[in-house]
Amino acid sequence: MNTSNVDLHIIGGGIIGLAAAVTLQAQGVNVVLLEAEKIDQGASLGNAGHLATEQVFPIADASMLRHIPAMLFNPAGPLRLDWRYLPRLMPWALQLLMNMRPEPFERIHQAILSLNQGSIQAWQKFSNQWQLNEWVHVEGSLLAVEKPASLNNLKTHGARLNNMGVTNKLLTKEALLEREPALQDNQLGALFFPDTGHITNLKAVINQLSATFIQLGGHIIEHCRVLAVTPSADSIHLTTSQGDISASKVMLAAGAHSKVLAKQLTGVSVPLDTERGYHLMLPNESARLQIPVSSMDRRFIMTPMQGGLRLAGTVEYAGLEAPANMKRAQMLLQQAQPMLKAPLDTKDSVPWMGFRPSTADSLPVIDKIDRVFLNFGHQHLGLTQAVVSAQMIAEYYFDEPHAIDPTPYRLNRFKRASS
Ligand SMILES: Cc1cc2nc3c(=O)[nH]c(=O)nc-3n(C[C@H](O)[C@H](O)[C@H](O)COP(=O)(O)OP(=O)(O)OC[C@H]3O[C@@H](n4cnc5c(N)ncnc54)[C@H](O)[C@@H]3O)c2cc1C
């Protein structure tokens, strides 16, 4: 493969790789994107499409601990562990537990907040620039409750978020049902987050970004899996399923599959695992809701999209190799139906499973080390943070000052932890 005039090879064509590819190519960097499968697959296609800037706390929260046994033993619950995977998960899970202590929890929360704060504006600008406005909607989202005991938690949560600048408004049951008349009147109230958004067609966004990248002069090589990387003083040797490449610079954005390549590129073993998630797409239900509705009690989300209503959520610890358990996707129906007045049309529904790339501290790795750029591990928020992360990578690339303090996302936090 002749790649002598290429400035940067990006490994992974999900939303993280693609947003960075467009951002850099538009600034004159000659980029080649290497994608193991096809460009419009992976977590970036099947996620809930929620630009979830209001989610500013790590998923691993000490207050959750007492609920975990019940969740694990409830086959219809939001959390599932494949017990055969437990020995492999343990080192990651232990670090996750340690990060629930007050000091790391607060530090991680602040770092998520920093990334999320600029994410909506970044997406809006990106969307205007690259003609994505048809699909990128900033109309807000709702977090609803239906257990009377949850109403107080909702109020406290809303007040706490407002105090830190995550704007939200508490809606009474009446105001909620006025906004989303399809909801059942068992929904007792909700927080409305105006500065959040949703993407109504992820495939269209990915296709448009791919086409833009190519128009700008970038190259995409699909079905090109990077099997191994060997850095040397003046280049990085990539062994790929389509032959060898001598790369000048590399950005790793292989999502949940980044661990092995990150180790080969940097020598650091990042505590990266996957929190598998599911969705069920209901193609005849695209008009049921106006904006995404999450449930605090049921821990899942319903997002209206052009191709239907997407029910999404759940966390499953089972690694990258175990086959999908599509019952988990079907179970989302049992969560959604009681929240809605009229029966859902399930004809032609499509289940899906994908891999969230989750580090043990719930923060992505966004960094530059010599010729290597790292941009992976965005866990539950990769869509939300894709444009902001691309900007940070561009700042590293051009050696510009960072708009967001990059320290919490640097790789050396793990080096320190393991030394
Ligand atoms: C059910 C579910 C719901 C979600 N909902 C939301 C949401 O509403 N909002 C939000 O912000 N986030 C959400 N997320 C998280 C979000 O989808 C991810 O954080 C994001 O998609 C990660 O993007 P990525 O580009 O890093 O990874 P991916 O989309 O997985 O892309 C990585 C790409 O790298 C390729 N690759 C892997 N290994 C190699 C290799 N060796 N060589 C070449 N290519 C390789 C893969 O084929 C893949 O295409 C959700 C996730 C799930 C599973």
The ligand as an SDF file (V2000), in Angstrom:
LIG
                    3D

 53 58  0  0  0  0  0  0  0  0999 V2000
  -27.1400    0.6360   23.5590 C   0  0  0  0  0  0  0  0  0  0  0  0
  -26.2190    1.8330   23.5330 C   0  0  0  0  0  0  0  0  0  0  0  0
  -26.7800    3.1050   23.6640 C   0  0  0  0  0  0  0  0  0  0  0  0
  -25.9500    4.2140   23.6570 C   0  0  0  0  0  0  0  0  0  0  0  0
  -26.5100    5.4600   23.7010 N   0  0  0  0  0  0  0  0  0  0  0  0
  -25.7360    6.5690   23.6380 C   0  0  0  0  0  0  0  0  0  0  0  0
  -26.3310    7.8530   23.6000 C   0  0  0  0  0  0  0  0  0  0  0  0
  -27.5470    7.9960   23.5590 O   0  0  0  0  0  0  0  0  0  0  0  0
  -25.5110    8.9310   23.5890 N   0  0  0  0  0  0  0  0  0  0  0  0
  -24.1480    8.8170   23.5960 C   0  0  0  0  0  0  0  0  0  0  0  0
  -23.4590    9.8340   23.6150 O   0  0  0  0  0  0  0  0  0  0  0  0
  -23.5480    7.6010   23.5660 N   0  0  0  0  0  0  0  0  0  0  0  0
  -24.3170    6.4750   23.5910 C   0  0  0  0  0  0  0  0  0  0  0  0
  -23.7410    5.2350   23.5800 N   0  0  0  0  0  0  0  0  0  0  0  0
  -22.2670    5.1370   23.5680 C   0  0  0  0  0  0  0  0  0  0  0  0
  -21.7050    5.4100   22.1850 C   0  0  0  0  0  0  0  0  0  0  0  0
  -22.4230    4.6650   21.2270 O   0  0  0  0  0  0  0  0  0  0  0  0
  -20.2290    5.0170   22.1500 C   0  0  0  0  0  0  0  0  0  0  0  0
  -19.5350    5.6480   23.2040 O   0  0  0  0  0  0  0  0  0  0  0  0
  -19.6080    5.4590   20.8290 C   0  0  0  0  0  0  0  0  0  0  0  0
  -20.3550    4.9570   19.7480 O   0  0  0  0  0  0  0  0  0  0  0  0
  -18.1720    4.9790   20.7340 C   0  0  0  0  0  0  0  0  0  0  0  0
  -17.7120    5.3490   19.4720 O   0  0  0  0  0  0  0  0  0  0  0  0
  -16.3530    4.7780   18.9030 P   0  0  0  0  0  0  0  0  0  0  0  0
  -16.1690    5.3990   17.5680 O   0  0  0  0  0  0  0  0  0  0  0  0
  -15.2930    4.9550   19.9410 O   0  0  0  0  0  0  0  0  0  0  0  0
  -16.6120    3.2120   18.8220 O   0  0  0  0  0  0  0  0  0  0  0  0
  -17.3430    2.3470   17.7100 P   0  0  0  0  0  0  0  0  0  0  0  0
  -18.5720    2.9860   17.2140 O   0  0  0  0  0  0  0  0  0  0  0  0
  -17.4650    0.9720   18.2690 O   0  0  0  0  0  0  0  0  0  0  0  0
  -16.3240    2.3580   16.5200 O   0  0  0  0  0  0  0  0  0  0  0  0
  -15.0780    1.7200   16.6070 C   0  0  0  0  0  0  0  0  0  0  0  0
  -14.7660    1.2060   15.2200 C   0  0  0  0  0  0  0  0  0  0  0  0
  -13.4500    0.6650   15.2200 O   0  0  0  0  0  0  0  0  0  0  0  0
  -13.4430   -0.4590   14.3980 C   0  0  0  0  0  0  0  0  0  0  0  0
  -12.3070   -1.3140   14.7870 N   0  0  0  0  0  0  0  0  0  0  0  0
  -12.1780   -2.0570   15.9160 C   0  0  0  0  0  0  0  0  0  0  0  0
  -10.9920   -2.6840   15.9330 N   0  0  0  0  0  0  0  0  0  0  0  0
  -10.3550   -2.3270   14.7840 C   0  0  0  0  0  0  0  0  0  0  0  0
   -9.0960   -2.6770   14.2200 C   0  0  0  0  0  0  0  0  0  0  0  0
   -8.2540   -3.4870   14.8550 N   0  0  0  0  0  0  0  0  0  0  0  0
   -8.7650   -2.1480   13.0070 N   0  0  0  0  0  0  0  0  0  0  0  0
   -9.6100   -1.2930   12.3600 C   0  0  0  0  0  0  0  0  0  0  0  0
  -10.8210   -0.9520   12.8540 N   0  0  0  0  0  0  0  0  0  0  0  0
  -11.1840   -1.4500   14.0610 C   0  0  0  0  0  0  0  0  0  0  0  0
  -14.7880   -1.1320   14.6600 C   0  0  0  0  0  0  0  0  0  0  0  0
  -15.1630   -1.9900   13.6040 O   0  0  0  0  0  0  0  0  0  0  0  0
  -15.6960    0.0910   14.7890 C   0  0  0  0  0  0  0  0  0  0  0  0
  -16.3150    0.4450   13.5740 O   0  0  0  0  0  0  0  0  0  0  0  0
  -24.5340    4.0730   23.5550 C   0  0  0  0  0  0  0  0  0  0  0  0
  -23.9840    2.8020   23.3960 C   0  0  0  0  0  0  0  0  0  0  0  0
  -24.8110    1.6890   23.3700 C   0  0  0  0  0  0  0  0  0  0  0  0
  -24.1900    0.3460   23.1650 C   0  0  0  0  0  0  0  0  0  0  0  0
  1  2  1  0
  2  3  1  0
  2 52  2  0
  3  4  2  0
  4  5  1  0
  4 50  1  0
  5  6  2  0
  6  7  1  0
  6 13  1  0
  7  8  2  0
  7  9  1  0
  9 10  1  0
 10 11  2  0
 10 12  1  0
 12 13  2  0
 13 14  1  0
 14 15  1  0
 14 50  1  0
 15 16  1  0
 16 17  1  0
 16 18  1  0
 18 19  1  0
 18 20  1  0
 20 21  1  0
 20 22  1  0
 22 23  1  0
 23 24  1  0
 24 25  2  0
 24 26  1  0
 24 27  1  0
 27 28  1  0
 28 29  2  0
 28 30  1  0
 28 31  1  0
 31 32  1  0
 32 33  1  0
 33 34  1  0
 33 48  1  0
 34 35  1  0
 35 36  1  0
 35 46  1  0
 36 37  1  0
 36 45  1  0
 37 38  2  0
 38 39  1  0
 39 40  1  0
 39 45  2  0
 40 41  1  0
 40 42  2  0
 42 43  1  0
 43 44  2  0
 44 45  1  0
 46 47  1  0
 46 48  1  0
 48 49  1  0
 50 51  2  0
 51 52  1  0
 52 53  1  0
M  END
$$$$
